[in-house]
Amino acid sequence: MGFSSETSAALVFLILYTILFVLLLIGYIGRYLSWGSRYTIIFFHVTIRLSSQALGLASGIIGYKNINLLVAYFIL
């Protein structure tokens, strides 16, 4: 079972956003970053993009069987 090109792209970006999310989370837990910094906006953006890429991956795997995934992907 091979992935389509859009599924592969969603998987690559999902991995990259996950790495960035973990690095920012480590920064906040270790108190290297404060919640008043500019990285907070990036953190919230990455959180939303992470959920969007997960929906894109699920939509690419399932296809048009569940149209609600596609609608949620477009909204995010």
Biopython code that builds the backbone (N, CA, C, O; Angstrom):
import numpy as np
from Bio.PDB.StructureBuilder import StructureBuilder

atoms = [
    (1, "MET", "N", (0.837, -1.172, 0.000)),
    (1, "MET", "CA", (0.000, 0.000, 0.000)),
    (1, "MET", "C", (0.884, 1.239, 0.000)),
    (1, "MET", "O", (1.560, 1.521, 0.990)),
    (2, "GLY", "N", (0.883, 1.959, -1.073)),
    (2, "GLY", "CA", (1.681, 3.165, -1.171)),
    (2, "GLY", "C", (0.854, 4.400, -0.899)),
    (2, "GLY", "O", (-0.357, 4.424, -1.114)),
    (3, "PHE", "N", (1.523, 5.403, -0.431)),
    (3, "PHE", "CA", (0.855, 6.677, -0.172)),
    (3, "PHE", "C", (0.789, 7.481, -1.455)),
    (3, "PHE", "O", (1.667, 7.379, -2.311)),
    (4, "SER", "N", (-0.259, 8.280, -1.582)),
    (4, "SER", "CA", (-0.327, 9.204, -2.705)),
    (4, "SER", "C", (0.606, 10.378, -2.419)),
    (4, "SER", "O", (1.151, 10.488, -1.320)),
    (5, "SER", "N", (0.787, 11.242, -3.391)),
    (5, "SER", "CA", (1.718, 12.357, -3.213)),
    (5, "SER", "C", (1.233, 13.338, -2.146)),
    (5, "SER", "O", (2.042, 13.890, -1.401)),
    (6, "GLU", "N", (-0.078, 13.558, -2.068)),
    (6, "GLU", "CA", (-0.585, 14.473, -1.043)),
    (6, "GLU", "C", (-0.488, 13.854, 0.351)),
    (6, "GLU", "O", (-0.298, 14.569, 1.335)),
    (7, "THR", "N", (-0.616, 12.543, 0.437)),
    (7, "THR", "CA", (-0.462, 11.882, 1.732)),
    (7, "THR", "C", (0.982, 11.918, 2.180)),
    (7, "THR", "O", (1.260, 12.116, 3.362)),
    (8, "SER", "N", (1.906, 11.730, 1.251)),
    (8, "SER", "CA", (3.330, 11.787, 1.590)),
    (8, "SER", "C", (3.733, 13.186, 2.030)),
    (8, "SER", "O", (4.500, 13.342, 2.980)),
    (9, "ALA", "N", (3.227, 14.190, 1.354)),
    (9, "ALA", "CA", (3.538, 15.572, 1.746)),
    (9, "ALA", "C", (2.966, 15.891, 3.121)),
    (9, "ALA", "O", (3.617, 16.555, 3.926)),
    (10, "ALA", "N", (1.756, 15.422, 3.392)),
    (10, "ALA", "CA", (1.158, 15.651, 4.709)),
    (10, "ALA", "C", (1.968, 14.958, 5.793)),
    (10, "ALA", "O", (2.123, 15.498, 6.888)),
    (11, "LEU", "N", (2.486, 13.771, 5.504)),
    (11, "LEU", "CA", (3.285, 13.044, 6.478)),
    (11, "LEU", "C", (4.609, 13.749, 6.757)),
    (11, "LEU", "O", (5.040, 13.821, 7.908)),
    (12, "VAL", "N", (5.251, 14.266, 5.725)),
    (12, "VAL", "CA", (6.510, 14.988, 5.908)),
    (12, "VAL", "C", (6.306, 16.232, 6.760)),
    (12, "VAL", "O", (7.071, 16.478, 7.693)),
    (13, "PHE", "N", (5.285, 17.016, 6.448)),
    (13, "PHE", "CA", (5.030, 18.222, 7.223)),
    (13, "PHE", "C", (4.549, 17.896, 8.636)),
    (13, "PHE", "O", (4.831, 18.642, 9.574)),
    (14, "LEU", "N", (3.830, 16.793, 8.791)),
    (14, "LEU", "CA", (3.416, 16.376, 10.127)),
    (14, "LEU", "C", (4.631, 16.053, 10.984)),
    (14, "LEU", "O", (4.668, 16.420, 12.159)),
    (15, "ILE", "N", (5.611, 15.381, 10.429)),
    (15, "ILE", "CA", (6.844, 15.060, 11.159)),
    (15, "ILE", "C", (7.608, 16.337, 11.500)),
    (15, "ILE", "O", (8.093, 16.481, 12.622)),
    (16, "LEU", "N", (7.721, 17.259, 10.556)),
    (16, "LEU", "CA", (8.449, 18.501, 10.804)),
    (16, "LEU", "C", (7.753, 19.368, 11.856)),
    (16, "LEU", "O", (8.413, 19.936, 12.727)),
    (17, "TYR", "N", (6.433, 19.471, 11.778)),
    (17, "TYR", "CA", (5.709, 20.250, 12.783)),
    (17, "TYR", "C", (5.776, 19.579, 14.154)),
    (17, "TYR", "O", (5.798, 20.266, 15.175)),
    (18, "THR", "N", (5.809, 18.254, 14.189)),
    (18, "THR", "CA", (5.932, 17.548, 15.461)),
    (18, "THR", "C", (7.282, 17.837, 16.107)),
    (18, "THR", "O", (7.358, 18.055, 17.317)),
    (19, "ILE", "N", (8.344, 17.840, 15.309)),
    (19, "ILE", "CA", (9.675, 18.146, 15.834)),
    (19, "ILE", "C", (9.713, 19.565, 16.386)),
    (19, "ILE", "O", (10.245, 19.791, 17.474)),
    (20, "LEU", "N", (9.153, 20.528, 15.647)),
    (20, "LEU", "CA", (9.124, 21.910, 16.116)),
    (20, "LEU", "C", (8.271, 22.056, 17.373)),
    (20, "LEU", "O", (8.633, 22.797, 18.287)),
    (21, "PHE", "N", (7.136, 21.347, 17.421)),
    (21, "PHE", "CA", (6.270, 21.389, 18.593)),
    (21, "PHE", "C", (6.986, 20.855, 19.827)),
    (21, "PHE", "O", (6.888, 21.446, 20.903)),
    (22, "VAL", "N", (7.699, 19.754, 19.684)),
    (22, "VAL", "CA", (8.426, 19.163, 20.812)),
    (22, "VAL", "C", (9.541, 20.099, 21.278)),
    (22, "VAL", "O", (9.745, 20.261, 22.482)),
    (23, "LEU", "N", (10.257, 20.708, 20.351)),
    (23, "LEU", "CA", (11.320, 21.637, 20.735)),
    (23, "LEU", "C", (10.774, 22.850, 21.483)),
    (23, "LEU", "O", (11.356, 23.280, 22.479)),
    (24, "LEU", "N", (9.673, 23.396, 21.014)),
    (24, "LEU", "CA", (9.062, 24.524, 21.719)),
    (24, "LEU", "C", (8.521, 24.102, 23.076)),
    (24, "LEU", "O", (8.626, 24.851, 24.047)),
    (25, "LEU", "N", (7.945, 22.914, 23.149)),
    (25, "LEU", "CA", (7.425, 22.427, 24.418)),
    (25, "LEU", "C", (8.541, 22.213, 25.426)),
    (25, "LEU", "O", (8.380, 22.526, 26.606)),
    (26, "ILE", "N", (9.660, 21.689, 24.978)),
    (26, "ILE", "CA", (10.825, 21.536, 25.853)),
    (26, "ILE", "C", (11.316, 22.902, 26.326)),
    (26, "ILE", "O", (11.717, 23.053, 27.480)),
    (27, "GLY", "N", (11.286, 23.881, 25.452)),
    (27, "GLY", "CA", (11.682, 25.232, 25.822)),
    (27, "GLY", "C", (10.787, 25.829, 26.889)),
    (27, "GLY", "O", (11.266, 26.509, 27.796)),
    (28, "TYR", "N", (9.476, 25.576, 26.787)),
    (28, "TYR", "CA", (8.556, 26.103, 27.796)),
    (28, "TYR", "C", (8.653, 25.327, 29.105)),
    (28, "TYR", "O", (8.600, 25.928, 30.178)),
    (29, "ILE", "N", (8.795, 24.004, 29.037)),
    (29, "ILE", "CA", (8.906, 23.205, 30.256)),
    (29, "ILE", "C", (10.211, 23.509, 30.988)),
    (29, "ILE", "O", (10.227, 23.622, 32.214)),
    (30, "GLY", "N", (11.302, 23.642, 30.237)),
    (30, "GLY", "CA", (12.598, 23.942, 30.843)),
    (30, "GLY", "C", (12.793, 25.402, 31.184)),
    (30, "GLY", "O", (13.863, 25.793, 31.651)),
    (31, "ARG", "N", (11.770, 26.216, 30.958)),
    (31, "ARG", "CA", (11.792, 27.658, 31.247)),
    (31, "ARG", "C", (12.876, 28.410, 30.461)),
    (31, "ARG", "O", (13.386, 29.436, 30.911)),
    (32, "TYR", "N", (13.216, 27.881, 29.282)),
    (32, "TYR", "CA", (14.107, 28.615, 28.390)),
    (32, "TYR", "C", (13.325, 29.692, 27.643)),
    (32, "TYR", "O", (13.884, 30.704, 27.222)),
    (33, "LEU", "N", (12.015, 29.456, 27.483)),
    (33, "LEU", "CA", (11.125, 30.397, 26.809)),
    (33, "LEU", "C", (10.051, 30.838, 27.785)),
    (33, "LEU", "O", (9.589, 30.048, 28.608)),
    (34, "SER", "N", (9.657, 32.089, 27.694)),
    (34, "SER", "CA", (8.569, 32.569, 28.554)),
    (34, "SER", "C", (7.297, 32.687, 27.716)),
    (34, "SER", "O", (7.352, 32.787, 26.490)),
    (35, "TRP", "N", (6.154, 32.674, 28.399)),
    (35, "TRP", "CA", (4.881, 32.750, 27.700)),
    (35, "TRP", "C", (4.618, 34.132, 27.109)),
    (35, "TRP", "O", (3.702, 34.296, 26.303)),
    (36, "GLY", "N", (5.393, 35.100, 27.491)),
    (36, "GLY", "CA", (5.232, 36.442, 26.940)),
    (36, "GLY", "C", (6.112, 36.703, 25.727)),
    (36, "GLY", "O", (6.140, 37.824, 25.220)),
    (37, "SER", "N", (6.820, 35.708, 25.259)),
    (37, "SER", "CA", (7.739, 35.904, 24.143)),
    (37, "SER", "C", (7.026, 35.727, 22.801)),
    (37, "SER", "O", (5.860, 35.333, 22.747)),
    (38, "ARG", "N", (7.741, 36.022, 21.738)),
    (38, "ARG", "CA", (7.172, 35.872, 20.396)),
    (38, "ARG", "C", (7.003, 34.418, 20.009)),
    (38, "ARG", "O", (6.280, 34.110, 19.062)),
    (39, "TYR", "N", (7.658, 33.518, 20.725)),
    (39, "TYR", "CA", (7.563, 32.101, 20.411)),
    (39, "TYR", "C", (6.215, 31.511, 20.816)),
    (39, "TYR", "O", (5.873, 30.407, 20.393)),
    (40, "THR", "N", (5.459, 32.223, 21.619)),
    (40, "THR", "CA", (4.131, 31.754, 21.997)),
    (40, "THR", "C", (3.204, 31.739, 20.783)),
    (40, "THR", "O", (2.421, 30.804, 20.616)),
    (41, "ILE", "N", (3.284, 32.753, 19.946)),
    (41, "ILE", "CA", (2.480, 32.793, 18.717)),
    (41, "ILE", "C", (2.883, 31.641, 17.799)),
    (41, "ILE", "O", (2.023, 30.994, 17.200)),
    (42, "ILE", "N", (4.168, 31.388, 17.688)),
    (42, "ILE", "CA", (4.645, 30.274, 16.869)),
    (42, "ILE", "C", (4.165, 28.952, 17.451)),
    (42, "ILE", "O", (3.788, 28.044, 16.710)),
    (43, "PHE", "N", (4.178, 28.841, 18.779)),
    (43, "PHE", "CA", (3.720, 27.619, 19.438)),
    (43, "PHE", "C", (2.249, 27.346, 19.128)),
    (43, "PHE", "O", (1.884, 26.216, 18.806)),
    (44, "PHE", "N", (1.409, 28.369, 19.222)),
    (44, "PHE", "CA", (-0.009, 28.186, 18.924)),
    (44, "PHE", "C", (-0.239, 27.915, 17.442)),
    (44, "PHE", "O", (-1.118, 27.129, 17.089)),
    (45, "HIS", "N", (0.528, 28.545, 16.583)),
    (45, "HIS", "CA", (0.427, 28.278, 15.154)),
    (45, "HIS", "C", (0.809, 26.836, 14.845)),
    (45, "HIS", "O", (0.134, 26.163, 14.066)),
    (46, "VAL", "N", (1.883, 26.370, 15.449)),
    (46, "VAL", "CA", (2.339, 24.995, 15.218)),
    (46, "VAL", "C", (1.314, 23.996, 15.756)),
    (46, "VAL", "O", (1.116, 22.934, 15.166)),
    (47, "THR", "N", (0.666, 24.328, 16.867)),
    (47, "THR", "CA", (-0.361, 23.440, 17.411)),
    (47, "THR", "C", (-1.529, 23.282, 16.437)),
    (47, "THR", "O", (-2.016, 22.173, 16.219)),
    (48, "ILE", "N", (-1.971, 24.385, 15.860)),
    (48, "ILE", "CA", (-3.070, 24.316, 14.898)),
    (48, "ILE", "C", (-2.630, 23.605, 13.623)),
    (48, "ILE", "O", (-3.385, 22.802, 13.074)),
    (49, "ARG", "N", (-1.424, 23.888, 13.145)),
    (49, "ARG", "CA", (-0.932, 23.231, 11.929)),
    (49, "ARG", "C", (-0.701, 21.741, 12.143)),
    (49, "ARG", "O", (-0.864, 20.949, 11.215)),
    (50, "LEU", "N", (-0.323, 21.354, 13.352)),
    (50, "LEU", "CA", (-0.131, 19.946, 13.668)),
    (50, "LEU", "C", (-1.454, 19.191, 13.545)),
    (50, "LEU", "O", (-1.501, 18.101, 12.973)),
    (51, "SER", "N", (-2.513, 19.764, 14.074)),
    (51, "SER", "CA", (-3.818, 19.114, 13.944)),
    (51, "SER", "C", (-4.296, 19.127, 12.492)),
    (51, "SER", "O", (-4.934, 18.175, 12.043)),
    (52, "SER", "N", (-3.995, 20.184, 11.765)),
    (52, "SER", "CA", (-4.383, 20.258, 10.363)),
    (52, "SER", "C", (-3.648, 19.213, 9.526)),
    (52, "SER", "O", (-4.252, 18.572, 8.665)),
    (53, "GLN", "N", (-2.366, 19.039, 9.769)),
    (53, "GLN", "CA", (-1.607, 18.053, 9.017)),
    (53, "GLN", "C", (-2.036, 16.634, 9.364)),
    (53, "GLN", "O", (-2.019, 15.755, 8.502)),
    (54, "ALA", "N", (-2.419, 16.401, 10.615)),
    (54, "ALA", "CA", (-2.927, 15.079, 10.990)),
    (54, "ALA", "C", (-4.237, 14.781, 10.257)),
    (54, "ALA", "O", (-4.462, 13.657, 9.809)),
    (55, "LEU", "N", (-5.093, 15.791, 10.140)),
    (55, "LEU", "CA", (-6.332, 15.616, 9.378)),
    (55, "LEU", "C", (-6.047, 15.426, 7.892)),
    (55, "LEU", "O", (-6.731, 14.653, 7.221)),
    (56, "GLY", "N", (-5.041, 16.129, 7.378)),
    (56, "GLY", "CA", (-4.664, 15.950, 5.975)),
    (56, "GLY", "C", (-4.144, 14.551, 5.706)),
    (56, "GLY", "O", (-4.445, 13.967, 4.665)),
    (57, "LEU", "N", (-3.375, 14.013, 6.623)),
    (57, "LEU", "CA", (-2.871, 12.646, 6.481)),
    (57, "LEU", "C", (-4.017, 11.646, 6.534)),
    (57, "LEU", "O", (-4.077, 10.725, 5.719)),
    (58, "ALA", "N", (-4.925, 11.821, 7.487)),
    (58, "ALA", "CA", (-6.074, 10.919, 7.594)),
    (58, "ALA", "C", (-6.963, 11.021, 6.362)),
    (58, "ALA", "O", (-7.461, 10.010, 5.868)),
    (59, "SER", "N", (-7.161, 12.217, 5.873)),
    (59, "SER", "CA", (-7.976, 12.411, 4.678)),
    (59, "SER", "C", (-7.314, 11.792, 3.449)),
    (59, "SER", "O", (-7.993, 11.256, 2.574)),
    (60, "GLY", "N", (-5.983, 11.871, 3.390)),
    (60, "GLY", "CA", (-5.274, 11.267, 2.263)),
    (60, "GLY", "C", (-5.313, 9.755, 2.291)),
    (60, "GLY", "O", (-5.351, 9.119, 1.237)),
    (61, "ILE", "N", (-5.306, 9.175, 3.462)),
    (61, "ILE", "CA", (-5.346, 7.720, 3.571)),
    (61, "ILE", "C", (-6.756, 7.194, 3.319)),
    (61, "ILE", "O", (-6.944, 6.241, 2.563)),
    (62, "ILE", "N", (-7.738, 7.815, 3.951)),
    (62, "ILE", "CA", (-9.118, 7.331, 3.832)),
    (62, "ILE", "C", (-9.732, 7.726, 2.498)),
    (62, "ILE", "O", (-10.524, 6.969, 1.937)),
    (63, "GLY", "N", (-9.388, 8.872, 1.994)),
    (63, "GLY", "CA", (-9.952, 9.343, 0.735)),
    (63, "GLY", "C", (-11.263, 10.066, 0.961)),
    (63, "GLY", "O", (-11.411, 10.797, 1.941)),
    (64, "TYR", "N", (-12.208, 9.870, 0.072)),
    (64, "TYR", "CA", (-13.484, 10.586, 0.151)),
    (64, "TYR", "C", (-14.560, 9.783, 0.877)),
    (64, "TYR", "O", (-15.744, 10.110, 0.783)),
    (65, "LYS", "N", (-14.162, 8.744, 1.595)),
    (65, "LYS", "CA", (-15.144, 7.955, 2.342)),
    (65, "LYS", "C", (-15.727, 8.746, 3.504)),
    (65, "LYS", "O", (-16.906, 8.596, 3.827)),
    (66, "ASN", "N", (-14.921, 9.576, 4.129)),
    (66, "ASN", "CA", (-15.396, 10.414, 5.235)),
    (66, "ASN", "C", (-15.146, 11.866, 4.851)),
    (66, "ASN", "O", (-14.035, 12.379, 4.992)),
    (67, "ILE", "N", (-16.181, 12.509, 4.372)),
    (67, "ILE", "CA", (-16.065, 13.876, 3.879)),
    (67, "ILE", "C", (-15.871, 14.874, 5.019)),
    (67, "ILE", "O", (-15.388, 15.982, 4.788)),
    (68, "ASN", "N", (-16.239, 14.501, 6.242)),
    (68, "ASN", "CA", (-16.083, 15.402, 7.385)),
    (68, "ASN", "C", (-14.614, 15.681, 7.687)),
    (68, "ASN", "O", (-14.277, 16.773, 8.143)),
    (69, "LEU", "N", (-13.736, 14.710, 7.439)),
    (69, "LEU", "CA", (-12.305, 14.937, 7.619)),
    (69, "LEU", "C", (-11.796, 15.998, 6.656)),
    (69, "LEU", "O", (-10.991, 16.853, 7.026)),
    (70, "LEU", "N", (-12.268, 15.937, 5.432)),
    (70, "LEU", "CA", (-11.850, 16.918, 4.445)),
    (70, "LEU", "C", (-12.349, 18.315, 4.800)),
    (70, "LEU", "O", (-11.623, 19.294, 4.632)),
    (71, "VAL", "N", (-13.570, 18.411, 5.285)),
    (71, "VAL", "CA", (-14.116, 19.707, 5.692)),
    (71, "VAL", "C", (-13.334, 20.265, 6.870)),
    (71, "VAL", "O", (-13.007, 21.452, 6.886)),
    (72, "ALA", "N", (-13.029, 19.429, 7.853)),
    (72, "ALA", "CA", (-12.253, 19.883, 9.011)),
    (72, "ALA", "C", (-10.845, 20.296, 8.600)),
    (72, "ALA", "O", (-10.291, 21.244, 9.156)),
    (73, "TYR", "N", (-10.263, 19.594, 7.635)),
    (73, "TYR", "CA", (-8.932, 19.950, 7.132)),
    (73, "TYR", "C", (-8.952, 21.326, 6.476)),
    (73, "TYR", "O", (-8.049, 22.136, 6.688)),
    (74, "PHE", "N", (-9.981, 21.585, 5.684)),
    (74, "PHE", "CA", (-10.073, 22.884, 5.022)),
    (74, "PHE", "C", (-10.323, 24.006, 6.023)),
    (74, "PHE", "O", (-9.835, 25.119, 5.829)),
    (75, "ILE", "N", (-11.068, 23.738, 7.080)),
    (75, "ILE", "CA", (-11.332, 24.754, 8.092)),
    (75, "ILE", "C", (-10.056, 25.099, 8.838)),
    (75, "ILE", "O", (-9.789, 26.272, 9.097)),
    (76, "LEU", "N", (-9.265, 24.094, 9.187)),
    (76, "LEU", "CA", (-8.025, 24.357, 9.917)),
    (76, "LEU", "C", (-6.988, 24.934, 8.980)),
    (76, "LEU", "O", (-5.868, 25.226, 9.401)),
]
sb = StructureBuilder()
sb.init_structure("model")
sb.init_model(0)
sb.init_chain("A")
sb.init_seg("    ")
for serial, (resi, resn, name, xyz) in enumerate(atoms, 1):
    if name == "N":
        sb.init_residue(resn, " ", resi, " ")
    sb.init_atom(name, np.array(xyz, "f"), 0.0, 1.0, " ", f" {name:<3s}", serial, name[0])
structure = sb.get_structure()
